[in-house]
Amino acid sequence: MRLPGASQSSERAETVVANIGHVASDSLSSSRHHIVMAVFSRAVYLRPLHSTDQQGPMCVLTPLDVPSGPLHARVHELPRFHPGQEVLCDDGWLHSAHQRVELPRMQWVPPPVDRLLARRRQAAQLLRKVLPRREVRDLAGAVVDVAGTVTDRGLGAGLAVLAGRGAGLTPAGDDCSAGIMLVTALLHRDGMDTYSPQDLSDLVIGYDSNDIARAFIGAAAQGECIEPLHLLLSACADGDRRAAMRHSSVLASVGHTSGLDVAYGALVGLELADAIASDPGRCCAVSGDLRE
């Protein structure tokens, strides 16, 4: 039984299909020659071979059961590439000397998060209730007061404190930053006078972390993150607790703590939206000397 006011977007389930996000698509279409940056059991990271832009387009090959996202190209079988290997992108295929993998042709489109601005407080209240924990814990052994830093010192200072903190491919602090970025971009899209995607992208320029984390945050600054987070925000805006709990559970299975950390960042973005909007440092890039 659906709760009153629940939209179809909050009931949408992640479809198990081969698809590709726009950042991944841009990366693969920007050059025929790519370099393998990193290889993990469930992800292969690629970048155009001659890219000199640390925020340049990146592609992440993943199996079909990994959630869709802007950087992801979900394929039926991961290739056995190795770091430093050069691969060729040609006519919908990635080639190496002894392997090839067919690239997805279906473009992934983020699920819409409707009426987030109008229902921001309701969304924040439900999100806080369904998250199994309410703070980022894996931050190099210390719990950082993200909300207090953003409130007292502005968004740029908050992001600087989070940048690169914690272990993992995308440190917990960076996942939290991505959640804040995503919500702020979505609220601006809804009509809130807050940081625009361009303002947020300016902050990413000085963001002090690894290239993979920066690419993830850069996509969030444009209003795109992994699909379960969009679905969770939509369910919370609709007041659909059952759907919100379901999508929260999916996020809890993403990475070691990444899914929950990005959701916590989204909560911070919702609860501190007014403080972020009134930040006098808007449009200023993150400065390394702000980091604690």
C-alpha positions in Angstrom: 0.0 0.0 0.0 1.4 3.4 -1.0 1.4 6.2 1.4 -0.7 9.3 0.4 1.3 11.7 -1.8 3.9 9.1 -2.8 5.0 9.7 -6.3 6.1 7.2 -8.9 9.7 8.5 -8.6 9.8 7.4 -5.0 8.6 3.9 -5.9 11.0 3.5 -8.8 13.5 0.6 -8.3 17.0 0.5 -9.8 16.8 -1.4 -13.1 19.4 -4.0 -13.8 20.4 -2.9 -17.3 23.5 -1.8 -19.0 23.5 2.0 -19.0 26.0 4.8 -18.9 26.0 8.2 -17.1 26.7 11.4 -19.0 30.2 12.0 -17.4 31.3 8.5 -18.4 29.8 9.1 -21.9 31.6 12.4 -22.2 34.9 10.8 -21.2 34.6 7.9 -23.7 33.6 10.2 -26.5 36.4 12.8 -25.9 39.2 10.5 -27.0 39.8 7.1 -28.6 42.7 6.4 -26.3 42.2 5.9 -22.6 44.4 4.9 -19.6 43.4 2.5 -16.9 43.7 4.5 -13.6 42.7 1.9 -11.1 41.2 -1.6 -11.0 39.1 -3.1 -8.2 37.0 -6.2 -8.0 33.9 -4.3 -9.0 35.2 -1.2 -10.7 37.6 -0.2 -13.4 38.5 3.5 -13.6 39.4 5.0 -17.0 40.5 8.5 -18.2 41.4 9.9 -21.6 45.0 9.2 -22.1 46.2 12.8 -22.8 43.9 14.6 -20.4 45.7 17.3 -18.4 42.6 18.4 -16.5 42.4 16.8 -13.1 38.7 17.3 -13.2 38.5 16.0 -16.7 35.8 13.4 -17.6 36.2 10.0 -16.1 34.6 6.7 -16.7 34.0 3.8 -14.2 33.2 0.4 -15.6 31.0 -1.5 -13.2 28.9 -4.7 -13.2 25.2 -4.5 -13.6 24.4 -4.8 -9.9 26.3 -1.6 -9.0 23.9 1.4 -8.9 23.8 3.7 -11.9 25.5 7.0 -11.6 26.9 9.9 -13.7 30.4 8.3 -13.8 29.3 4.7 -14.3 29.2 2.6 -17.4 27.5 -0.6 -16.3 28.6 -3.6 -18.4 27.7 -7.3 -18.4 31.2 -8.4 -17.5 34.2 -6.4 -16.3 37.3 -6.7 -18.4 40.6 -7.8 -16.8 42.4 -4.6 -17.4 45.4 -3.6 -15.3 46.5 -0.1 -14.0 48.5 1.9 -16.5 47.2 -0.1 -19.5 46.1 1.8 -22.6 42.8 0.9 -24.1 41.1 2.0 -27.3 37.5 3.2 -27.5 36.0 2.5 -30.9 32.5 2.1 -32.3 30.9 1.2 -29.0 33.7 -1.1 -27.7 36.7 -0.8 -25.5 39.7 -2.8 -26.8 43.0 -3.9 -25.4 45.5 -6.3 -27.0 43.6 -9.4 -25.8 40.2 -8.2 -24.6 37.2 -6.1 -25.6 34.1 -5.0 -23.8 30.9 -3.7 -25.3 29.9 -0.3 -23.9 26.3 0.5 -22.9 24.2 2.4 -25.4 21.4 3.4 -23.0 22.0 6.8 -21.4 21.3 6.9 -17.7 19.1 9.9 -16.6 18.9 10.7 -12.8 15.5 10.2 -11.3 13.8 13.6 -10.7 13.6 14.9 -7.2 10.4 16.9 -7.4 9.3 19.7 -5.0 12.5 19.4 -2.9 12.5 23.1 -2.2 8.9 23.2 -1.2 9.2 20.1 1.0 12.7 20.6 2.2 11.9 20.5 6.0 9.7 17.4 5.6 12.4 15.7 3.5 15.1 16.5 6.1 13.0 15.2 9.0 12.3 11.9 7.3 15.8 11.5 6.1 17.1 12.0 9.6 14.7 9.3 10.9 15.6 6.6 8.3 19.4 7.0 8.3 20.8 4.2 10.5 23.5 6.7 11.8 23.6 10.4 11.7 27.2 11.4 11.4 30.3 10.7 9.4 32.5 8.4 11.5 35.3 7.3 9.3 37.2 10.6 9.3 40.7 9.6 10.2 39.7 8.6 13.7 37.7 11.8 14.6 34.1 12.9 14.2 34.0 16.2 12.5 31.3 18.7 13.3 30.3 19.2 9.7 27.1 21.2 10.4 28.8 23.4 12.9 31.7 24.2 10.6 29.4 25.1 7.7 27.2 27.2 9.9 30.0 29.1 11.6 32.5 29.4 8.7 30.6 28.9 5.5 30.3 26.2 2.9 33.9 26.6 1.6 35.4 26.1 5.0 33.1 23.1 5.6 34.2 21.4 2.4 37.9 22.2 3.2 37.5 20.5 6.5 36.0 17.4 4.9 38.3 17.2 1.9 40.3 14.0 1.8 39.4 12.9 5.3 39.0 9.2 6.0 40.1 6.1 4.3 38.9 4.5 1.1 38.8 5.2 -2.6 36.4 8.1 -1.9 37.1 9.1 1.7 34.2 9.6 4.0 34.6 13.4 4.0 34.5 13.5 0.3 31.3 11.4 0.2 29.7 13.8 2.7 30.8 16.8 0.5 29.2 15.2 -2.5 25.9 14.9 -0.6 26.0 18.6 0.4 26.8 19.5 -3.2 24.0 17.5 -4.7 21.3 18.9 -2.5 22.5 22.4 -2.9 22.5 22.0 -6.7 19.0 20.5 -6.7 17.6 23.3 -4.4 19.1 25.9 -6.8 17.4 24.1 -9.7 14.1 24.3 -7.8 14.5 28.1 -7.5 16.3 28.7 -4.3 18.8 31.6 -4.3 21.8 29.6 -3.2 25.0 28.3 -4.7 24.5 27.5 -8.4 26.1 24.5 -10.1 28.7 26.9 -11.5 29.4 28.3 -8.0 29.8 24.8 -6.7 32.1 23.8 -9.6 34.3 26.8 -8.6 34.6 25.2 -5.1 35.6 21.9 -6.6 38.5 23.5 -8.4 40.4 23.9 -5.1 39.1 20.7 -3.5 42.0 18.8 -1.9 41.5 15.1 -2.5 42.2 12.4 -5.1 41.1 12.6 -8.7 38.4 10.0 -8.4 36.8 11.7 -5.4 37.0 15.0 -7.1 35.2 13.6 -10.2 32.4 12.2 -8.0 32.0 15.6 -6.2 32.2 17.5 -9.5 29.2 15.5 -10.8 27.3 16.1 -7.6 27.9 19.8 -8.1 26.0 19.5 -11.3 23.1 17.8 -9.6 23.9 14.2 -10.3 24.9 11.4 -7.9 24.3 7.7 -7.6 20.8 6.7 -8.3 19.8 5.4 -4.8 20.4 8.8 -3.3 18.2 10.5 -5.8 15.5 7.9 -5.1 16.0 8.4 -1.3 15.6 12.2 -1.6 12.5 11.8 -3.7 10.9 9.4 -1.2 11.7 11.8 1.7 10.2 14.8 -0.2 7.1 12.7 -0.8 6.9 11.7 2.9 7.1 8.0 1.8 8.8 6.4 4.8 8.6 2.8 3.4 10.4 3.8 0.2 12.9 5.9 2.1 13.8 3.0 4.3 14.2 0.8 1.2 16.5 3.2 -0.6 18.5 3.9 2.6 19.1 0.2 2.9 20.4 0.2 -0.6 22.8 3.1 0.1 24.0 1.2 3.3 25.3 -1.5 1.0 27.3 0.9 -1.2 31.0 0.8 -0.3 32.2 0.4 3.3 30.5 3.6 4.5 30.2 5.6 1.3 26.5 5.3 0.7 25.6 6.4 4.2 28.2 9.1 4.2 26.8 10.7 1.0 23.3 10.5 2.5 24.5 12.2 5.6 25.9 15.0 3.5 22.5 15.3 1.8 20.9 15.7 5.2 23.4 18.4 6.1 22.6 20.1 2.8 18.9 20.1 3.5 19.1 21.2 7.2 21.6 23.9 6.5 20.2 25.1 3.2 19.4 28.6 4.6 22.9 29.0 6.1 24.5 27.9 2.8 22.3 30.2 0.8 23.3 33.2 3.0 27.0 32.3 3.0 28.9 35.6 2.2 31.7 33.5 0.7 29.6 32.3 -2.1 31.6 31.8 -5.4 34.9 31.6 -3.5 37.0 28.5 -4.1 38.0 26.2 -1.3 41.4 27.2 0.1 43.8 24.7 1.5 44.7 27.0 4.4 41.1 26.6 5.7 41.5 23.0 6.4 41.9 22.0 10.0 
